[in-house]
Structures are given as structure tokens and as C-alpha cells.
Amino acid sequence: MRVAEWTIVAALLLAASPASAFCRTTTCQPWTCTPNEECALCVDGGAPLYWKSRCVSFAVTYSGPQSGQLNAQDARALIAGAFVKWMSVDCRGDSPSLAVLDLGTVVCDQTGYDRDAPNINLWTFRDSSWAHQGRGRMLALTTVTYDAPTGEILDADVEINSFEHAMTMGDDEVVADLDSIVTHEAGHFLGLSHSCDPSATMFPAYTMGTTQMRALAPDDADAICSTFPPGIKKVCEPQPRGGLPECALDPSADDDMTEAGCSHSPSRRAPWSWTALVPLVALLRWLGRRRREAS
């Protein structure tokens, strides 16, 4: 198994707008991938990542943001709404063949996948620290654990960088628009990579103070309809592999529960991870080519 981490970066990048610019995340490793000729953010080769069950679930950290920037319940509603956007796309008169269920709030805050223990697909806010690379630039990080030979997604966790960035909701005094960020990360959760279309929600850059990434673009719709084509029966298995960990069971019953109650930890059988090397390297190559063409 492999762990792949994909990020949204707070930087303004310019790009052309191909007719179909979306990318699927694949099992292709950084040293074997070849950038796609039409969109260098896409790579050729590898199996596309997918959810085997047509009904997946997520939960949001029970405590919610600690900094007072956001209300935990409002943030959870925003995340659920982001999935509704993706699942409500019109695929020529039908909807994508996937259902996403909200399991509620939990006290778990550890990300990762353990094949020998219960797991949960977690959304959590990092208010006290941000330990990942790209400090100051990274708004959120989605970690997807998948089966390397097949591309089947086993677990997906999303961390919001509320430690370094002021996350805001609503239309007034927008800083880092949480709706835009979680809609982008929900795309990664569902197996999508970045897009070369600058109007797409899955474009790999966010401009602070803007809200346009809240709404899915036609390229995003093409991506989700291609990934989960309509007409396939939705077999519901909402609980993650191995069932739910203790930290996800009725958090209101025990306010003293701590991280020790959560079974989540990176799998010992998959101890390493890699961070968006393929799309970022491809993006640099593509930008370099664009600069040469411009000059």
C-alpha cells in the first residue's frame, strides 16, 4: 500500500484552459510518471484511484477549531455541503454513482490508515500547529491511502491548516474561504487530482480573499461524472474498514476522551508517504515551457 498526499497551495498561477483538463489521481509513482502532453498536471500510467464501495462516509473532529475562527457545527455543515455539490452534478440527466454519508462529529484527530484496526475518514482542523511541508503556503492536505496494485482507496483524511491561515465563512471580509478549500479537498477525497483549467475548483491554486472555487466548473463536472459514471448501483457500506474506532463512538458520552482512544496511526506496512511530487513537478515543467513560449 502507498500513502499519497495532495495539497491546495495559496498561490496565483496562470494557465491555459483546455476543453478537458481534469486529472484522476493514479498509483503512478513520481519516478515513473510521465506528464500528459495536453495537461502537464496529469500523468500517464498507473491505475486510477477509486472507492470500491459506492457509499462512503466521513466524520469531523468533535472539538472543531479551537481558535474561535469557526463554529464546529457550521464547519461540519460546510463540509457536508461540499460533498453534496459533487454528488449533485448533472451527468447528462443523472447523478454520479456515489453516495457520501456524514457520520457526525468525533474526538479523533489522528490521520492515517491501519489495516489491522478500525479506521475513519476524518476531517480535522489543525489550530495549534502545522507539521507538514510547505509551511505558510499550504491551506489544507488530503492524505489518501490506497492499494498499490489496484488503486482501491482504503482511507482518506483531510487536515485544514487553521493554524497559519484565518479560515472564514460567508461573503463578508473573506480571507481563506473555507467553502472553496473544502470543496477542493472533497475532490481529492473522491479520487480527483488537479486540473489545468484555471476556472476549475480542482485548479491547484487559490487566491486569498476569493470565493469562485466554491462553485464547480464544467471541467469539475466532467471529472466526477467520468470517475463515478451514473447507472451503477450504489452499494452502501458507510462504515470504514474495520468499523469505527473508540474515539468515534458517541463522543458526547465522555468529554475526557483523548488521542489515546483513537486507533488511527500510519500503517506499519506502509510507512512512507510522498507529497504531490508528480503534479507539482509537472506544473513547474509546464510553467517553464509557457515562459519559454512567451519569451
Secondary structure, DSSP 8 states (H G I E B T S, - for coil): -EEEEEEEE---------SS---B-BS--TTT-EE-SS-TTSEESS-B-B-SSSEEEEEEETT--SSSSS-HHHHHHHHHHHHHHHHT--SSSS--S-EEEEEEEES-------TTS----EEEE--S---SSSTTTEEEEEEEEE-TTT-BEEEEEEEE-TTTS-EE-SSSS-SEEHHHHHHHHHHHHTTB---S-TTSTTSSB--TT--GGGS--HHHHHHHHHHS-TTS---B--S-TT---GGGS-GGG-TT--GGG------TTS--EEESHHHHHHHHHHHHHHHHHH-
